[in-house]
Amino acid sequence: MHGAIEPPVDCHAVEPRDRLANLGLFAAAAAVWLLVGFVVTTIDPHLEPGTAFLGAGLIGLALGLTAAPLFWLAAFARNRRLAYRGDWLRAGRRGGWVAILGAVFVALRLQGAFQLPIALFVLVMVVIAETTLSADR
């Protein structure tokens, strides 16, 4: 067809596997959020200190599982409804950063060591690392 713009070779429209991956990650996030609710409402971290880190880890995991498909969907929308090769890897890595930040912040808060300068330092380090890893080559 004359005048039609062809998409680049390394991209595709949404495929069923992308939909399933998004729905699967959201379902896993919902399951972990339910587990977080159970742990938070039934276990006192002051009476059982080891469970504080369990709760922090679960909250971080739930945040990461929730964020990863949202990062993919944001990239998909930004790229005019085209999915590029590497978008899932990037979204998964960014979801991992969210999981790590969430777990670290909750653990610091439970230990009474959470302070704004520490939080900003950790956040800036994550932004620098992600910017470096996401740089186009």
Secondary structure as a PSIPRED ss2 file (coil, helix, strand):
# PSIPRED VFORMAT (PSIPRED V4.0)

   1 M C   1.000  0.000  0.000
   2 H C   1.000  0.000  0.000
   3 G C   1.000  0.000  0.000
   4 A C   1.000  0.000  0.000
   5 I C   1.000  0.000  0.000
   6 E C   1.000  0.000  0.000
   7 P C   1.000  0.000  0.000
   8 P C   1.000  0.000  0.000
   9 V C   1.000  0.000  0.000
  10 D C   1.000  0.000  0.000
  11 C E   0.000  0.000  1.000
  12 H E   0.000  0.000  1.000
  13 A C   1.000  0.000  0.000
  14 V C   1.000  0.000  0.000
  15 E C   1.000  0.000  0.000
  16 P H   0.000  1.000  0.000
  17 R H   0.000  1.000  0.000
  18 D H   0.000  1.000  0.000
  19 R H   0.000  1.000  0.000
  20 L H   0.000  1.000  0.000
  21 A H   0.000  1.000  0.000
  22 N H   0.000  1.000  0.000
  23 L H   0.000  1.000  0.000
  24 G H   0.000  1.000  0.000
  25 L H   0.000  1.000  0.000
  26 F H   0.000  1.000  0.000
  27 A H   0.000  1.000  0.000
  28 A H   0.000  1.000  0.000
  29 A H   0.000  1.000  0.000
  30 A H   0.000  1.000  0.000
  31 A H   0.000  1.000  0.000
  32 V H   0.000  1.000  0.000
  33 W H   0.000  1.000  0.000
  34 L H   0.000  1.000  0.000
  35 L H   0.000  1.000  0.000
  36 V H   0.000  1.000  0.000
  37 G H   0.000  1.000  0.000
  38 F H   0.000  1.000  0.000
  39 V H   0.000  1.000  0.000
  40 V H   0.000  1.000  0.000
  41 T H   0.000  1.000  0.000
  42 T H   0.000  1.000  0.000
  43 I C   1.000  0.000  0.000
  44 D C   1.000  0.000  0.000
  45 P C   1.000  0.000  0.000
  46 H C   1.000  0.000  0.000
  47 L C   1.000  0.000  0.000
  48 E C   1.000  0.000  0.000
  49 P H   0.000  1.000  0.000
  50 G H   0.000  1.000  0.000
  51 T H   0.000  1.000  0.000
  52 A H   0.000  1.000  0.000
  53 F H   0.000  1.000  0.000
  54 L H   0.000  1.000  0.000
  55 G H   0.000  1.000  0.000
  56 A H   0.000  1.000  0.000
  57 G H   0.000  1.000  0.000
  58 L H   0.000  1.000  0.000
  59 I H   0.000  1.000  0.000
  60 G H   0.000  1.000  0.000
  61 L H   0.000  1.000  0.000
  62 A H   0.000  1.000  0.000
  63 L H   0.000  1.000  0.000
  64 G H   0.000  1.000  0.000
  65 L H   0.000  1.000  0.000
  66 T H   0.000  1.000  0.000
  67 A H   0.000  1.000  0.000
  68 A H   0.000  1.000  0.000
  69 P H   0.000  1.000  0.000
  70 L H   0.000  1.000  0.000
  71 F H   0.000  1.000  0.000
  72 W H   0.000  1.000  0.000
  73 L H   0.000  1.000  0.000
  74 A H   0.000  1.000  0.000
  75 A H   0.000  1.000  0.000
  76 F H   0.000  1.000  0.000
  77 A H   0.000  1.000  0.000
  78 R H   0.000  1.000  0.000
  79 N C   1.000  0.000  0.000
  80 R C   1.000  0.000  0.000
  81 R C   1.000  0.000  0.000
  82 L C   1.000  0.000  0.000
  83 A E   0.000  0.000  1.000
  84 Y E   0.000  0.000  1.000
  85 R C   1.000  0.000  0.000
  86 G C   1.000  0.000  0.000
  87 D H   0.000  1.000  0.000
  88 W H   0.000  1.000  0.000
  89 L H   0.000  1.000  0.000
  90 R H   0.000  1.000  0.000
  91 A H   0.000  1.000  0.000
  92 G H   0.000  1.000  0.000
  93 R H   0.000  1.000  0.000
  94 R H   0.000  1.000  0.000
  95 G H   0.000  1.000  0.000
  96 G H   0.000  1.000  0.000
  97 W H   0.000  1.000  0.000
  98 V H   0.000  1.000  0.000
  99 A H   0.000  1.000  0.000
 100 I H   0.000  1.000  0.000
 101 L H   0.000  1.000  0.000
 102 G H   0.000  1.000  0.000
 103 A H   0.000  1.000  0.000
 104 V H   0.000  1.000  0.000
 105 F H   0.000  1.000  0.000
 106 V H   0.000  1.000  0.000
 107 A H   0.000  1.000  0.000
 108 L H   0.000  1.000  0.000
 109 R H   0.000  1.000  0.000
 110 L H   0.000  1.000  0.000
 111 Q H   0.000  1.000  0.000
 112 G C   1.000  0.000  0.000
 113 A C   1.000  0.000  0.000
 114 F C   1.000  0.000  0.000
 115 Q C   1.000  0.000  0.000
 116 L H   0.000  1.000  0.000
 117 P H   0.000  1.000  0.000
 118 I H   0.000  1.000  0.000
 119 A H   0.000  1.000  0.000
 120 L H   0.000  1.000  0.000
 121 F H   0.000  1.000  0.000
 122 V H   0.000  1.000  0.000
 123 L H   0.000  1.000  0.000
 124 V H   0.000  1.000  0.000
 125 M H   0.000  1.000  0.000
 126 V H   0.000  1.000  0.000
 127 V H   0.000  1.000  0.000
 128 I H   0.000  1.000  0.000
 129 A H   0.000  1.000  0.000
 130 E H   0.000  1.000  0.000
 131 T H   0.000  1.000  0.000
 132 T H   0.000  1.000  0.000
 133 L H   0.000  1.000  0.000
 134 S H   0.000  1.000  0.000
 135 A C   1.000  0.000  0.000
 136 D C   1.000  0.000  0.000
 137 R C   1.000  0.000  0.000
